Amino acid sequence: MLARKLLSLLSIAGLAFPVLVFAQAHDASIANHQPHYYDAADFDIDSANVNYADHIAPILQRSCQSCHRPGGGGPMSLLTYDQVRPWAPVIMYRTAIRDRMGAMPPFFVEKDMGIDGFKDDYSLSDVELALIQAWTNNGALRGNPDNEPEPLQFSDGIDWALGEPELILRSSDQTRPAIGPDWWGDIGLVPTGLTEDRYVKSVEVREVNNIPVEESTSTVGGRYVFHHMTYSSGILNEDGTAIDPSTRVSWPIHEIGRNADIFSEKAGRLLAAGSALHLGAAHMHSNGRETTGHLEFGITFFPRGYEPEYRHNGPRTGNGIDLDIVPNKAGQEVHNYVVLQQHTKIMAFEPHLHAPGVRMCLEAIWGHNNFTLNCVGYDHNWVKQYVYEDDKAPLLPKGTILHTIAYMDTTAANPNLADARNWGGAGRRSVSNMFIDLGYSVNLTEEQFQAEMASRRALMEDRNDYDPGCPLCWAPEPVYSNVAQGND
Ligand code: HEC
């Protein structure tokens, strides 16, 4: 029971002391990673009986097979017992490092503090880690094959993770040589063909290229030429050569390995009549074989007539300029502060660092309160966006100071680093540094802010219930007089 006792002690301590103490005390250096190994008995697991058919296969189906299958992007298949068994010790280690660089599945939110409530969270629970560990340590037994769950059905080739889109927009073809320098640039406009304004519910971007699906590579980047694409949309001018800057709407970045975006029911994004996507900043790279590929933007819409309640607001925090990262040093911290000018609901957290990055934390400072909203590990092989569940998303009053903390490790223990001996400033290449939260939020009026908090309060038992994403949930509602608003 020790693990559980420790956890409950931690959560009690988290209430009594500023949470910041934990955020800063967490050791983000790679050499000091502590895998999460558990004693099966703490979870009342009978180790000798843990087997593939009953316990492990369901975990792999839920959290691993979408990638670890032919064409799924993972380096090996984990679909059958024979495929999985030789990997048992590696699986045990990669899952136990949980939220650190290299962890599997790649979902790096630290579970021991902050908000627990993300969409599409396929991370493993403590019990699941304990099961994998007990199974591996007891010889990775198969169990009764009749008990194995029905195999999942995957279609061939590259799927749309969100299902068939309503509108697919295609970029021009781009060819990269087998070996060559990285390339940045504008790859032009893609007219949407829309004749009426529509609000977008989801957008998913995929690269389609001429690398055979069955050929595997040891890195995700080895299958693709588009490293990332920053793009926007807007209404096309009459001759179709440019978009009107005053109508520009920005869209979440496309990056290799990044998930699709599903916008909140209340904050659909406008794709206007007569608009085009402007693929303004592509970063392309060579991957070892000459490759021709294009991007496809798969879009679904809210029904006609839909109007968003909230307006979305772009990336908030970070500092991509004043970076001074010294060589060969773990635990380097970079801080950024920004004061929210409006009541804000943070919809998504997307830590963006480069090769030296190992962790990012987001804190909200309001009055005397200092809340750690979330800390996540970072692995530059994966650029993940963590989208909050609607009733967990941080609701922050204007005046809140958002504090972002990045942790860098430039020692040779960081496998993503090209060379541990060099100083690094800010720059667009992965060997230089970045420090941004690419997530997004919405602005709320006073009325919307109070309404959001009221529905959050309705989910809590009483005033002692604590929601780290809602610092003002139990504060008295302000009373506004006409006089105070200058309406007399
Ligand atoms: C989103 C896609 C994705 C998911 C989900 C995923 N993996 Fe992976 N996995 C990869 C990729 C890509 C690599 C190669 C890059 C790396 O090693 O980090 C990898 C590497 C691995 C390796 C190391 C292989 C080696 O050569 O040493 C193991 C073990 C592994 N995954 C197990 C798992 C398990 C177990 C799960 C589920 C609990 C899982 N993965 C979920 C994509 C994924």
Residues whose N, C-alpha, C, O or C-beta is under 5 A from the ligand:
A	BS01	HEC	S63 C64 C67 G73 G74 P75 V90 I91 R94 G102 M104 P105 P106 S218 V220
